[in-house]
Amino acid sequence: MLDIALNVAFAAITLAMVLNLYRLVKGPDLADRAISLDTLYVNAIAIVILLGLRFHTGIFFEAALIIAMLGFISTVAFAKYLERGNIIE
Amino acid sequence: MITDVIISALLIFGAALALIGSLGLAKLPDFFMRLHGPSKATTLGLGSILIAAAVYGLSSDTLGIAARPILITFFLFITTPVSAHLLARAAIRHRLYSQAELPPQREPKHEPPQR
């Protein structure tokens, strides 16, 4: 039963990442691409967690923690670049 | 057995919420509407997937699997509103307008002073 649920979750998250890529390519403004990248890293964390559940190791969770930290920092840097035009003043 | 049911339900709930959030990001017509989907639905979906991973780690007696998802959950629930707020402020600086209808305006009682 857990395998079936994992497969359904994999399919749903993959479809969600495809939708994010659609918005990333199409998005009419830079801010749309920024939120698309933000959602893309959140979905990447979800897929790494599901891989960790499937292979039953804790290494994938460390990778997910690093993706969470770097994704937040990159979103903040992107938003600051959109707002002010530079990142480090 | 009961933990398998709990883990499976949390996984499917979380994956469905993440899919709904990304569908909102792809389909809604306006930037400020598009910000709603990822910043609420996808965060809750990822939180429930992480809680499923924590329950799985606790049920299989491997604390290394149980501890890290809780840490990621706290970190994500703190940082997602911050990034959504920063992106909304950047969009306002870029003069992106919302297409949502304004509530009906009432007539002002007094005329504004003419200058």
N, CA and C atoms of all chains as a GROMACS GRO file, in nm:
protein
  612
    1MET      N    1   0.082  -0.120   0.000
    1MET     CA    2   0.000   0.000   0.000
    1MET      C    3   0.086   0.125   0.000
    2LEU      N    4   0.196   0.119   0.076
    2LEU     CA    5   0.286   0.234   0.078
    2LEU      C    6   0.351   0.256  -0.057
    3ASP      N    7   0.377   0.145  -0.130
    3ASP     CA    8   0.437   0.159  -0.262
    3ASP      C    9   0.342   0.227  -0.360
    4ILE      N   10   0.213   0.191  -0.350
    4ILE     CA   11   0.114   0.253  -0.440
    4ILE      C   12   0.103   0.402  -0.410
    5ALA      N   13   0.098   0.437  -0.279
    5ALA     CA   14   0.088   0.578  -0.242
    5ALA      C   15   0.212   0.654  -0.288
    6LEU      N   16   0.330   0.590  -0.276
    6LEU     CA   17   0.452   0.657  -0.321
    6LEU      C   18   0.449   0.681  -0.471
    7ASN      N   19   0.398   0.582  -0.547
    7ASN     CA   20   0.393   0.601  -0.692
    7ASN      C   21   0.297   0.712  -0.731
    8VAL      N   22   0.181   0.717  -0.663
    8VAL     CA   23   0.084   0.824  -0.692
    8VAL      C   24   0.145   0.960  -0.660
    9ALA      N   25   0.217   0.967  -0.545
    9ALA     CA   26   0.277   1.094  -0.506
    9ALA      C   27   0.386   1.136  -0.605
   10PHE      N   28   0.466   1.038  -0.651
   10PHE     CA   29   0.567   1.070  -0.752
   10PHE      C   30   0.503   1.128  -0.878
   11ALA      N   31   0.394   1.064  -0.924
   11ALA     CA   32   0.329   1.111  -1.046
   11ALA      C   33   0.275   1.252  -1.028
   12ALA      N   34   0.211   1.280  -0.911
   12ALA     CA   35   0.151   1.411  -0.889
   12ALA      C   36   0.258   1.519  -0.882
   13ILE      N   37   0.370   1.490  -0.810
   13ILE     CA   38   0.474   1.593  -0.796
   13ILE      C   39   0.542   1.617  -0.930
   14THR      N   40   0.558   1.511  -1.010
   14THR     CA   41   0.619   1.530  -1.142
   14THR      C   42   0.531   1.617  -1.231
   15LEU      N   43   0.399   1.592  -1.226
   15LEU     CA   44   0.307   1.676  -1.303
   15LEU      C   45   0.312   1.821  -1.256
   16ALA      N   46   0.325   1.839  -1.123
   16ALA     CA   47   0.335   1.975  -1.069
   16ALA      C   48   0.461   2.044  -1.118
   17MET      N   49   0.573   1.969  -1.127
   17MET     CA   50   0.697   2.031  -1.176
   17MET      C   51   0.686   2.066  -1.324
   18VAL      N   52   0.613   1.984  -1.401
   18VAL     CA   53   0.593   2.016  -1.543
   18VAL      C   54   0.512   2.146  -1.556
   19LEU      N   55   0.409   2.162  -1.470
   19LEU     CA   56   0.331   2.286  -1.473
   19LEU      C   57   0.417   2.406  -1.436
   20ASN      N   58   0.509   2.387  -1.338
   20ASN     CA   59   0.598   2.498  -1.302
   20ASN      C   60   0.690   2.534  -1.418
   21LEU      N   61   0.736   2.433  -1.490
   21LEU     CA   62   0.823   2.462  -1.605
   21LEU      C   63   0.746   2.537  -1.714
   22TYR      N   64   0.617   2.503  -1.729
   22TYR     CA   65   0.535   2.577  -1.826
   22TYR      C   66   0.527   2.725  -1.788
   23ARG      N   67   0.506   2.751  -1.659
   23ARG     CA   68   0.499   2.891  -1.617
   23ARG      C   69   0.636   2.958  -1.627
   24LEU      N   70   0.741   2.881  -1.604
   24LEU     CA   71   0.877   2.938  -1.612
   24LEU      C   72   0.910   2.978  -1.755
   25VAL      N   73   0.865   2.899  -1.854
   25VAL     CA   74   0.893   2.934  -1.993
   25VAL      C   75   0.802   3.046  -2.039
   26LYS      N   76   0.673   3.039  -2.004
   26LYS     CA   77   0.574   3.129  -2.061
   26LYS      C   78   0.570   3.264  -1.992
   27GLY      N   79   0.592   3.262  -1.857
   27GLY     CA   80   0.564   3.374  -1.770
   27GLY      C   81   0.588   3.513  -1.828
   28PRO      N   82   0.489   3.601  -1.829
   28PRO     CA   83   0.506   3.727  -1.901
   28PRO      C   84   0.604   3.822  -1.835
   29ASP      N   85   0.631   3.805  -1.707
   29ASP     CA   86   0.718   3.900  -1.639
   29ASP      C   87   0.826   3.824  -1.561
   30LEU      N   88   0.926   3.901  -1.517
   30LEU     CA   89   1.034   3.836  -1.440
   30LEU      C   90   0.985   3.785  -1.305
   31ALA      N   91   0.888   3.854  -1.245
   31ALA     CA   92   0.839   3.812  -1.114
   31ALA      C   93   0.766   3.678  -1.124
   32ASP      N   94   0.697   3.654  -1.238
   32ASP     CA   95   0.634   3.523  -1.257
   32ASP      C   96   0.738   3.413  -1.262
   33ARG      N   97   0.850   3.442  -1.330
   33ARG     CA   98   0.956   3.341  -1.336
   33ARG      C   99   1.017   3.319  -1.198
   34ALA      N  100   1.022   3.425  -1.118
   34ALA     CA  101   1.077   3.410  -0.982
   34ALA      C  102   0.988   3.320  -0.897
   35ILE      N  103   0.855   3.340  -0.900
   35ILE     CA  104   0.771   3.250  -0.818
   35ILE      C  105   0.768   3.111  -0.876
   36SER      N  106   0.787   3.099  -1.008
   36SER     CA  107   0.794   2.965  -1.066
   36SER      C  108   0.917   2.890  -1.016
   37LEU      N  109   1.031   2.959  -1.008
   37LEU     CA  110   1.151   2.894  -0.955
   37LEU      C  111   1.134   2.859  -0.808
   38ASP      N  112   1.067   2.946  -0.734
   38ASP     CA  113   1.042   2.921  -0.591
   38ASP      C  114   0.960   2.793  -0.573
   39THR      N  115   0.851   2.780  -0.650
   39THR     CA  116   0.769   2.659  -0.641
   39THR      C  117   0.845   2.537  -0.691
   40LEU      N  118   0.933   2.558  -0.789
   40LEU     CA  119   1.009   2.445  -0.843
   40LEU      C  120   1.102   2.386  -0.738
   41TYR      N  121   1.166   2.473  -0.655
   41TYR     CA  122   1.252   2.413  -0.554
   41TYR      C  123   1.172   2.347  -0.442
   42VAL      N  124   1.054   2.399  -0.414
   42VAL     CA  125   0.970   2.333  -0.313
   42VAL      C  126   0.930   2.193  -0.360
   43ASN      N  127   0.894   2.183  -0.490
   43ASN     CA  128   0.858   2.051  -0.543
   43ASN      C  129   0.979   1.959  -0.551
   44ALA      N  130   1.097   2.016  -0.574
   44ALA     CA  131   1.218   1.934  -0.575
   44ALA      C  132   1.246   1.876  -0.437
   45ILE      N  133   1.219   1.956  -0.331
   45ILE     CA  134   1.232   1.901  -0.195
   45ILE      C  135   1.137   1.784  -0.176
   46ALA      N  136   1.013   1.799  -0.227
   46ALA     CA  137   0.915   1.691  -0.210
   46ALA      C  138   0.962   1.564  -0.280
   47ILE      N  139   1.019   1.579  -0.401
   47ILE     CA  140   1.062   1.457  -0.472
   47ILE      C  141   1.183   1.393  -0.405
   48VAL      N  142   1.272   1.475  -0.348
   48VAL     CA  143   1.386   1.416  -0.277
   48VAL      C  144   1.341   1.342  -0.152
   49ILE      N  145   1.241   1.398  -0.081
   49ILE     CA  146   1.185   1.330   0.036
   49ILE      C  147   1.123   1.196  -0.003
   50LEU      N  148   1.050   1.196  -0.116
   50LEU     CA  149   0.989   1.070  -0.160
   50LEU      C  150   1.095   0.967  -0.197
   51LEU      N  151   1.205   1.012  -0.258
   51LEU     CA  152   1.314   0.919  -0.289
   51LEU      C  153   1.375   0.863  -0.161
   52GLY      N  154   1.388   0.948  -0.058
   52GLY     CA  155   1.441   0.900   0.069
   52GLY      C  156   1.350   0.798   0.134
   53LEU      N  157   1.216   0.815   0.117
   53LEU     CA  158   1.125   0.714   0.170
   53LEU      C  159   1.136   0.584   0.092
   54ARG      N  160   1.156   0.596  -0.040
   54ARG     CA  161   1.159   0.473  -0.119
   54ARG      C  162   1.285   0.391  -0.090
   55PHE      N  163   1.402   0.459  -0.080
   55PHE     CA  164   1.527   0.385  -0.061
   55PHE      C  165   1.562   0.364   0.086
   56HIS      N  166   1.482   0.424   0.178
   56HIS     CA  167   1.498   0.403   0.322
   56HIS      C  168   1.638   0.442   0.370
   57THR      N  169   1.684   0.558   0.330
   57THR     CA  170   1.809   0.611   0.384
   57THR      C  171   1.785   0.754   0.432
   58GLY      N  172   1.875   0.802   0.520
   58GLY     CA  173   1.862   0.938   0.570
   58GLY      C  174   1.944   1.038   0.493
   59ILE      N  175   2.019   0.993   0.393
   59ILE     CA  176   2.108   1.084   0.322
   59ILE      C  177   2.028   1.182   0.238
   60PHE      N  178   1.916   1.135   0.181
   60PHE     CA  179   1.835   1.222   0.097
   60PHE      C  180   1.777   1.339   0.176
   61PHE      N  181   1.755   1.318   0.308
   61PHE     CA  182   1.696   1.425   0.387
   61PHE      C  183   1.795   1.538   0.411
   62GLU      N  184   1.923   1.502   0.421
   62GLU     CA  185   2.025   1.608   0.428
   62GLU      C  186   2.025   1.690   0.300
   63ALA      N  187   2.014   1.620   0.185
   63ALA     CA  188   2.009   1.690   0.057
   63ALA      C  189   1.888   1.783   0.053
   64ALA      N  190   1.774   1.736   0.107
   64ALA     CA  191   1.653   1.819   0.107
   64ALA      C  192   1.672   1.942   0.193
   65LEU      N  193   1.742   1.927   0.307
   65LEU     CA  194   1.768   2.043   0.394
   65LEU      C  195   1.854   2.146   0.322
   66ILE      N  196   1.956   2.099   0.250
   66ILE     CA  197   2.042   2.192   0.178
   66ILE      C  198   1.966   2.261   0.065
   67ILE      N  199   1.878   2.185  -0.005
   67ILE     CA  200   1.798   2.247  -0.111
   67ILE      C  201   1.707   2.355  -0.053
   68ALA      N  202   1.648   2.329   0.066
   68ALA     CA  203   1.560   2.428   0.128
   68ALA      C  204   1.635   2.556   0.160
   69MET      N  205   1.753   2.543   0.221
   69MET     CA  206   1.829   2.664   0.258
   69MET      C  207   1.872   2.742   0.134
   70LEU      N  208   1.930   2.673   0.036
   70LEU     CA  209   1.981   2.745  -0.082
   70LEU      C  210   1.866   2.803  -0.164
   71GLY      N  211   1.752   2.733  -0.167
   71GLY     CA  212   1.639   2.787  -0.241
   71GLY      C  213   1.585   2.914  -0.179
   72PHE      N  214   1.577   2.916  -0.046
   72PHE     CA  215   1.530   3.040   0.020
   72PHE      C  216   1.626   3.155  -0.006
   73ILE      N  217   1.757   3.128   0.007
   73ILE     CA  218   1.853   3.235  -0.016
   73ILE      C  219   1.846   3.286  -0.160
   74SER      N  220   1.830   3.194  -0.256
   74SER     CA  221   1.826   3.238  -0.395
   74SER      C  222   1.699   3.315  -0.425
   75THR      N  223   1.586   3.276  -0.361
   75THR     CA  224   1.464   3.354  -0.384
   75THR      C  225   1.476   3.494  -0.327
   76VAL      N  226   1.536   3.505  -0.207
   76VAL     CA  227   1.555   3.638  -0.149
   76VAL      C  228   1.646   3.723  -0.237
   77ALA      N  229   1.753   3.661  -0.290
   77ALA     CA  230   1.845   3.737  -0.375
   77ALA      C  231   1.776   3.781  -0.504
   78PHE      N  232   1.693   3.693  -0.561
   78PHE     CA  233   1.622   3.726  -0.684
   78PHE      C  234   1.523   3.840  -0.659
   79ALA      N  235   1.449   3.833  -0.547
   79ALA     CA  236   1.352   3.937  -0.517
   79ALA      C  237   1.421   4.070  -0.493
   80LYS      N  238   1.537   4.066  -0.427
   80LYS     CA  239   1.608   4.192  -0.402
   80LYS      C  240   1.663   4.249  -0.531
   81TYR      N  241   1.706   4.161  -0.622
   81TYR     CA  242   1.753   4.210  -0.751
   81TYR      C  243   1.639   4.273  -0.830
   82LEU      N  244   1.520   4.210  -0.824
   82LEU     CA  245   1.406   4.269  -0.895
   82LEU      C  246   1.366   4.403  -0.836
   83GLU      N  247   1.384   4.417  -0.703
   83GLU     CA  248   1.334   4.537  -0.639
   83GLU      C  249   1.431   4.653  -0.655
   84ARG      N  250   1.559   4.627  -0.638
   84ARG     CA  251   1.653   4.738  -0.634
   84ARG      C  252   1.745   4.745  -0.755
   85GLY      N  253   1.763   4.633  -0.827
   85GLY     CA  254   1.853   4.638  -0.941
   85GLY      C  255   1.992   4.588  -0.911
   86ASN      N  256   2.026   4.571  -0.783
   86ASN     CA  257   2.154   4.508  -0.749
   86ASN      C  258   2.132   4.420  -0.627
   87ILE      N  259   2.231   4.335  -0.598
   87ILE     CA  260   2.214   4.241  -0.488
   87ILE      C  261   2.295   4.285  -0.367
   88ILE      N  262   2.423   4.316  -0.388
   88ILE     CA  263   2.508   4.361  -0.279
   88ILE      C  264   2.536   4.507  -0.299
   89GLU      N  265   2.499   4.587  -0.200
   89GLU     CA  266   2.515   4.732  -0.216
   89GLU      C  267   2.649   4.776  -0.161
   90MET      N  268   0.046  -0.162   1.072
   90MET     CA  269  -0.055  -0.154   0.966
   90MET      C  270  -0.126  -0.020   0.968
   91ILE      N  271  -0.162   0.024   1.091
   91ILE     CA  272  -0.233   0.153   1.098
   91ILE      C  273  -0.140   0.268   1.060
   92THR      N  274  -0.012   0.251   1.092
   92THR     CA  275   0.081   0.357   1.052
   92THR      C  276   0.096   0.362   0.900
   93ASP      N  277   0.086   0.247   0.832
   93ASP     CA  278   0.091   0.248   0.686
   93ASP      C  279  -0.024   0.329   0.629
   94VAL      N  280  -0.142   0.311   0.689
   94VAL     CA  281  -0.258   0.386   0.640
   94VAL      C  282  -0.237   0.536   0.660
   95ILE      N  283  -0.184   0.573   0.779
   95ILE     CA  284  -0.162   0.716   0.807
   95ILE      C  285  -0.060   0.774   0.710
   96ILE      N  286   0.050   0.700   0.689
   96ILE     CA  287   0.155   0.752   0.601
   96ILE      C  288   0.105   0.766   0.458
   97SER      N  289   0.028   0.666   0.411
   97SER     CA  290  -0.022   0.672   0.274
   97SER      C  291  -0.120   0.788   0.256
   98ALA      N  292  -0.208   0.807   0.355
   98ALA     CA  293  -0.305   0.916   0.344
   98ALA      C  294  -0.234   1.051   0.343
   99LEU      N  295  -0.133   1.069   0.430
   99LEU     CA  296  -0.060   1.196   0.433
   99LEU      C  297   0.015   1.219   0.303
  100LEU      N  298   0.071   1.113   0.246
  100LEU     CA  299   0.147   1.128   0.121
  100LEU      C  300   0.055   1.171   0.008
  101ILE      N  301  -0.063   1.107  -0.002
  101ILE     CA  302  -0.151   1.139  -0.114
  101ILE      C  303  -0.212   1.278  -0.096
  102PHE      N  304  -0.247   1.312   0.030
  102PHE     CA  305  -0.299   1.446   0.058
  102PHE      C  306  -0.196   1.553   0.021
  103GLY      N  307  -0.071   1.531   0.062
  103GLY     CA  308   0.032   1.630   0.034
  103GLY      C  309   0.062   1.642  -0.113
  104ALA      N  310   0.066   1.530  -0.184
  104ALA     CA  311   0.095   1.537  -0.328
  104ALA      C  312  -0.019   1.605  -0.402
  105ALA      N  313  -0.144   1.579  -0.359
  105ALA     CA  314  -0.257   1.645  -0.423
  105ALA      C  315  -0.254   1.795  -0.400
  106LEU      N  316  -0.216   1.836  -0.276
  106LEU     CA  317  -0.211   1.980  -0.249
  106LEU      C  318  -0.100   2.047  -0.329
  107ALA      N  319   0.014   1.979  -0.343
  107ALA     CA  320   0.122   2.038  -0.422
  107ALA      C  321   0.081   2.052  -0.568
  108LEU      N  322   0.008   1.952  -0.618
  108LEU     CA  323  -0.040   1.958  -0.757
  108LEU      C  324  -0.140   2.071  -0.774
  109ILE      N  325  -0.229   2.090  -0.675
  109ILE     CA  326  -0.330   2.197  -0.685
  109ILE      C  327  -0.262   2.334  -0.685
  110GLY      N  328  -0.158   2.350  -0.599
  110GLY     CA  329  -0.087   2.477  -0.595
  110GLY      C  330  -0.017   2.507  -0.726
  111SER      N  331   0.046   2.405  -0.786
  111SER     CA  332   0.114   2.430  -0.912
  111SER      C  333   0.015   2.453  -1.026
  112LEU      N  334  -0.102   2.390  -1.018
  112LEU     CA  335  -0.206   2.414  -1.118
  112LEU      C  336  -0.255   2.558  -1.109
  113GLY      N  337  -0.269   2.608  -0.985
  113GLY     CA  338  -0.306   2.748  -0.968
  113GLY      C  339  -0.199   2.841  -1.023
  114LEU      N  340  -0.072   2.804  -1.004
  114LEU     CA  341   0.036   2.886  -1.058
  114LEU      C  342   0.031   2.889  -1.210
  115ALA      N  343  -0.010   2.778  -1.272
  115ALA     CA  344  -0.009   2.773  -1.418
  115ALA      C  345  -0.134   2.835  -1.478
  116LYS      N  346  -0.249   2.832  -1.408
  116LYS     CA  347  -0.374   2.869  -1.472
  116LYS      C  348  -0.425   3.008  -1.439
  117LEU      N  349  -0.391   3.061  -1.322
  117LEU     CA  350  -0.455   3.187  -1.282
  117LEU      C  351  -0.404   3.304  -1.366
  118PRO      N  352  -0.487   3.408  -1.385
  118PRO     CA  353  -0.456   3.506  -1.489
  118PRO      C  354  -0.362   3.619  -1.448
  119ASP      N  355  -0.322   3.628  -1.323
  119ASP     CA  356  -0.266   3.753  -1.275
  119ASP      C  357  -0.155   3.722  -1.176
  120PHE      N  358  -0.055   3.809  -1.164
  120PHE     CA  359   0.058   3.776  -1.076
  120PHE      C  360   0.016   3.759  -0.932
  121PHE      N  361  -0.066   3.852  -0.883
  121PHE     CA  362  -0.100   3.846  -0.740
  121PHE      C  363  -0.193   3.730  -0.709
  122MET      N  364  -0.269   3.684  -0.812
  122MET     CA  365  -0.345   3.561  -0.790
  122MET      C  366  -0.254   3.440  -0.796
  123ARG      N  367  -0.153   3.446  -0.885
  123ARG     CA  368  -0.062   3.332  -0.899
  123ARG      C  369   0.023   3.311  -0.776
  124LEU      N  370   0.043   3.419  -0.698
  124LEU     CA  371   0.124   3.406  -0.577
  124LEU      C  372   0.053   3.324  -0.471
  125HIS      N  373  -0.082   3.317  -0.480
  125HIS     CA  374  -0.156   3.245  -0.377
  125HIS      C  375  -0.128   3.095  -0.379
  126GLY      N  376  -0.128   3.038  -0.501
  126GLY     CA  377  -0.119   2.893  -0.509
  126GLY      C  378   0.006   2.835  -0.446
  127PRO      N  379   0.125   2.875  -0.491
  127PRO     CA  380   0.246   2.818  -0.432
  127PRO      C  381   0.265   2.853  -0.286
  128SER      N  382   0.230   2.978  -0.248
  128SER     CA  383   0.268   3.018  -0.112
  128SER      C  384   0.179   2.955  -0.007
  129LYS      N  385   0.063   2.904  -0.042
  129LYS     CA  386  -0.020   2.840   0.061
  129LYS      C  387  -0.035   2.690   0.037
  130ALA      N  388  -0.087   2.655  -0.082
  130ALA     CA  389  -0.122   2.514  -0.104
  130ALA      C  390   0.003   2.427  -0.112
  131THR      N  391   0.103   2.473  -0.187
  131THR     CA  392   0.221   2.388  -0.204
  131THR      C  393   0.299   2.374  -0.075
  132THR      N  394   0.300   2.481   0.007
  132THR     CA  395   0.371   2.471   0.134
  132THR      C  396   0.303   2.372   0.228
  133LEU      N  397   0.169   2.377   0.231
  133LEU     CA  398   0.097   2.281   0.317
  133LEU      C  399   0.116   2.138   0.266
  134GLY      N  400   0.119   2.121   0.132
  134GLY     CA  401   0.138   1.987   0.078
  134GLY      C  402   0.274   1.931   0.112
  135LEU      N  403   0.378   2.016   0.098
  135LEU     CA  404   0.512   1.969   0.133
  135LEU      C  405   0.522   1.941   0.282
  136GLY      N  406   0.453   2.024   0.365
  136GLY     CA  407   0.453   1.998   0.508
  136GLY      C  408   0.392   1.864   0.542
  137SER      N  409   0.284   1.828   0.475
  137SER     CA  410   0.223   1.698   0.508
  137SER      C  411   0.308   1.582   0.457
  138ILE      N  412   0.378   1.602   0.342
  138ILE     CA  413   0.470   1.496   0.296
  138ILE      C  414   0.583   1.479   0.397
  139LEU      N  415   0.634   1.591   0.452
  139LEU     CA  416   0.743   1.582   0.549
  139LEU      C  417   0.696   1.516   0.678
  140ILE      N  418   0.571   1.545   0.719
  140ILE     CA  419   0.520   1.482   0.840
  140ILE      C  420   0.501   1.332   0.817
  141ALA      N  421   0.463   1.294   0.693
  141ALA     CA  422   0.455   1.151   0.661
  141ALA      C  423   0.592   1.085   0.672
  142ALA      N  424   0.697   1.156   0.626
  142ALA     CA  425   0.833   1.101   0.638
  142ALA      C  426   0.874   1.087   0.783
  143ALA      N  427   0.833   1.185   0.868
  143ALA     CA  428   0.868   1.177   1.010
  143ALA      C  429   0.796   1.061   1.077
  144VAL      N  430   0.668   1.040   1.042
  144VAL     CA  431   0.595   0.927   1.099
  144VAL      C  432   0.657   0.794   1.054
  145TYR      N  433   0.701   0.790   0.928
  145TYR     CA  434   0.767   0.670   0.877
  145TYR      C  435   0.896   0.642   0.953
  146GLY      N  436   0.974   0.747   0.979
  146GLY     CA  437   1.099   0.727   1.053
  146GLY      C  438   1.074   0.683   1.196
  147LEU      N  439   0.968   0.740   1.260
  147LEU     CA  440   0.938   0.700   1.398
  147LEU      C  441   0.887   0.557   1.404
  148SER      N  442   0.811   0.516   1.302
  148SER     CA  443   0.754   0.382   1.306
  148SER      C  444   0.858   0.275   1.274
  149SER      N  445   0.963   0.312   1.200
  149SER     CA  446   1.064   0.211   1.168
  149SER      C  447   1.188   0.225   1.254
  150ASP      N  448   1.177   0.303   1.365
  150ASP     CA  449   1.284   0.314   1.466
  150ASP      C  450   1.417   0.362   1.409
  151THR      N  451   1.411   0.452   1.311
  151THR     CA  452   1.534   0.515   1.265
  151THR      C  453   1.520   0.665   1.288
  152LEU      N  454   1.583   0.712   1.394
  152LEU     CA  455   1.568   0.853   1.431
  152LEU      C  456   1.632   0.946   1.330
  153GLY      N  457   1.730   0.894   1.255
  153GLY     CA  458   1.793   0.978   1.153
  153GLY      C  459   1.695   1.019   1.046
  154ILE      N  460   1.597   0.932   1.017
  154ILE     CA  461   1.494   0.969   0.920
  154ILE      C  462   1.390   1.058   0.985
  155ALA      N  463   1.363   1.039   1.114
  155ALA     CA  464   1.253   1.112   1.178
  155ALA      C  465   1.289   1.256   1.210
  156ALA      N  466   1.416   1.283   1.241
  156ALA     CA  467   1.450   1.416   1.295
  156ALA      C  468   1.457   1.521   1.186
  157ARG      N  469   1.515   1.487   1.071
  157ARG     CA  470   1.541   1.590   0.970
  157ARG      C  471   1.414   1.644   0.904
  158PRO      N  472   1.312   1.562   0.874
  158PRO     CA  473   1.191   1.621   0.815
  158PRO      C  474   1.124   1.724   0.905
  159ILE      N  475   1.129   1.704   1.038
  159ILE     CA  476   1.070   1.803   1.128
  159ILE      C  477   1.145   1.934   1.119
  160LEU      N  478   1.278   1.924   1.109
  160LEU     CA  479   1.362   2.043   1.095
  160LEU      C  480   1.330   2.117   0.965
  161ILE      N  481   1.317   2.041   0.855
  161ILE     CA  482   1.286   2.102   0.725
  161ILE      C  483   1.147   2.166   0.730
  162THR      N  484   1.052   2.102   0.800
  162THR     CA  485   0.917   2.157   0.810
  162THR      C  486   0.918   2.294   0.878
  163PHE      N  487   0.987   2.303   0.993
  163PHE     CA  488   0.994   2.432   1.063
  163PHE      C  489   1.060   2.538   0.975
  164PHE      N  490   1.171   2.500   0.912
  164PHE     CA  491   1.243   2.596   0.829
  164PHE      C  492   1.156   2.646   0.714
  165LEU      N  493   1.085   2.553   0.649
  165LEU     CA  494   1.004   2.592   0.533
  165LEU      C  495   0.885   2.676   0.575
  166PHE      N  496   0.822   2.643   0.689
  166PHE     CA  497   0.705   2.720   0.730
  166PHE      C  498   0.746   2.859   0.776
  167ILE      N  499   0.872   2.876   0.816
  167ILE     CA  500   0.916   3.011   0.852
  167ILE      C  501   0.952   3.090   0.726
  168THR      N  502   1.020   3.025   0.631
  168THR     CA  503   1.078   3.104   0.522
  168THR      C  504   0.981   3.131   0.407
  169THR      N  505   0.878   3.048   0.385
  169THR     CA  506   0.794   3.069   0.268
  169THR      C  507   0.714   3.201   0.272
  170PRO      N  508   0.653   3.242   0.386
  170PRO     CA  509   0.586   3.372   0.386
  170PRO      C  510   0.682   3.488   0.362
  171VAL      N  511   0.805   3.475   0.409
  171VAL     CA  512   0.902   3.582   0.389
  171VAL      C  513   0.932   3.599   0.240
  172SER      N  514   0.955   3.487   0.170
  172SER     CA  515   0.988   3.499   0.028
  172SER      C  516   0.867   3.546  -0.053
  173ALA      N  517   0.745   3.502  -0.014
  173ALA     CA  518   0.626   3.549  -0.085
  173ALA      C  519   0.607   3.699  -0.067
  174HIS      N  520   0.633   3.748   0.055
  174HIS     CA  521   0.622   3.892   0.081
  174HIS      C  522   0.723   3.970  -0.001
  175LEU      N  523   0.847   3.920  -0.008
  175LEU     CA  524   0.949   3.991  -0.085
  175LEU      C  525   0.915   3.994  -0.233
  176LEU      N  526   0.861   3.882  -0.285
  176LEU     CA  527   0.827   3.880  -0.427
  176LEU      C  528   0.709   3.972  -0.457
  177ALA      N  529   0.612   3.979  -0.366
  177ALA     CA  530   0.499   4.070  -0.388
  177ALA      C  531   0.546   4.214  -0.388
  178ARG      N  532   0.642   4.247  -0.299
  178ARG     CA  533   0.693   4.384  -0.297
  178ARG      C  534   0.770   4.416  -0.424
  179ALA      N  535   0.846   4.318  -0.475
  179ALA     CA  536   0.918   4.339  -0.601
  179ALA      C  537   0.821   4.358  -0.715
  180ALA      N  538   0.706   4.285  -0.713
  180ALA     CA  539   0.608   4.301  -0.820
  180ALA      C  540   0.544   4.438  -0.815
  181ILE      N  541   0.520   4.491  -0.694
  181ILE     CA  542   0.464   4.626  -0.684
  181ILE      C  543   0.564   4.727  -0.739
  182ARG      N  544   0.692   4.706  -0.712
  182ARG     CA  545   0.792   4.797  -0.769
  182ARG      C  546   0.798   4.788  -0.920
  183HIS      N  547   0.760   4.672  -0.977
  183HIS     CA  548   0.760   4.657  -1.122
  183HIS      C  549   0.631   4.704  -1.185
  184ARG      N  550   0.538   4.764  -1.108
  184ARG     CA  551   0.411   4.816  -1.158
  184ARG      C  552   0.326   4.707  -1.221
  185LEU      N  553   0.323   4.589  -1.159
  185LEU     CA  554   0.228   4.488  -1.203
  185LEU      C  555   0.095   4.515  -1.134
  186TYR      N  556  -0.012   4.520  -1.212
  186TYR     CA  557  -0.142   4.551  -1.154
  186TYR      C  558  -0.225   4.425  -1.141
  187SER      N  559  -0.314   4.426  -1.043
  187SER     CA  560  -0.404   4.314  -1.024
  187SER      C  561  -0.526   4.332  -1.112
  188GLN      N  562  -0.582   4.220  -1.162
  188GLN     CA  563  -0.702   4.226  -1.244
  188GLN      C  564  -0.828   4.201  -1.163
  189ALA      N  565  -0.812   4.181  -1.032
  189ALA     CA  566  -0.929   4.153  -0.949
  189ALA      C  567  -1.016   4.278  -0.940
  190GLU      N  568  -1.149   4.254  -0.928
  190GLU     CA  569  -1.241   4.366  -0.922
  190GLU      C  570  -1.235   4.432  -0.786
  191LEU      N  571  -1.244   4.566  -0.788
  191LEU     CA  572  -1.247   4.639  -0.662
  191LEU      C  573  -1.388   4.631  -0.604
  192PRO      N  574  -1.401   4.640  -0.472
  192PRO     CA  575  -1.535   4.649  -0.413
  192PRO      C  576  -1.601   4.781  -0.454
  193PRO      N  577  -1.736   4.786  -0.456
  193PRO     CA  578  -1.803   4.908  -0.504
  193PRO      C  579  -1.770   5.028  -0.416
  194GLN      N  580  -1.741   5.139  -0.482
  194GLN     CA  581  -1.703   5.260  -0.409
  194GLN      C  582  -1.829   5.333  -0.363
  195ARG      N  583  -1.825   5.386  -0.241
  195ARG     CA  584  -1.935   5.470  -0.195
  195ARG      C  585  -1.911   5.615  -0.236
  196GLU      N  586  -2.022   5.686  -0.248
  196GLU     CA  587  -2.009   5.829  -0.282
  196GLU      C  588  -1.950   5.902  -0.163
  197PRO      N  589  -1.853   5.987  -0.186
  197PRO     CA  590  -1.800   6.065  -0.073
  197PRO      C  591  -1.902   6.168  -0.026
  198LYS      N  592  -1.911   6.185   0.107
  198LYS     CA  593  -2.012   6.277   0.161
  198LYS      C  594  -1.977   6.421   0.130
  199HIS      N  595  -1.851   6.452   0.146
  199HIS     CA  596  -1.810   6.590   0.120
  199HIS      C  597  -1.721   6.591  -0.002
  200GLU      N  598  -1.736   6.691  -0.080
  200GLU     CA  599  -1.647   6.706  -0.194
  200GLU      C  600  -1.506   6.735  -0.144
  201PRO      N  601  -1.405   6.676  -0.208
  201PRO     CA  602  -1.269   6.711  -0.167
  201PRO      C  603  -1.241   6.857  -0.201
  202PRO      N  604  -1.164   6.923  -0.119
  202PRO     CA  605  -1.141   7.068  -0.141
  202PRO      C  606  -1.070   7.092  -0.273
  203GLN      N  607  -1.119   7.190  -0.342
  203GLN     CA  608  -1.058   7.225  -0.471
  203GLN      C  609  -0.933   7.306  -0.449
  204ARG      N  610  -0.832   7.275  -0.528
  204ARG     CA  611  -0.708   7.351  -0.514
  204ARG      C  612  -0.682   7.431  -0.640
   0.00000   0.00000   0.00000
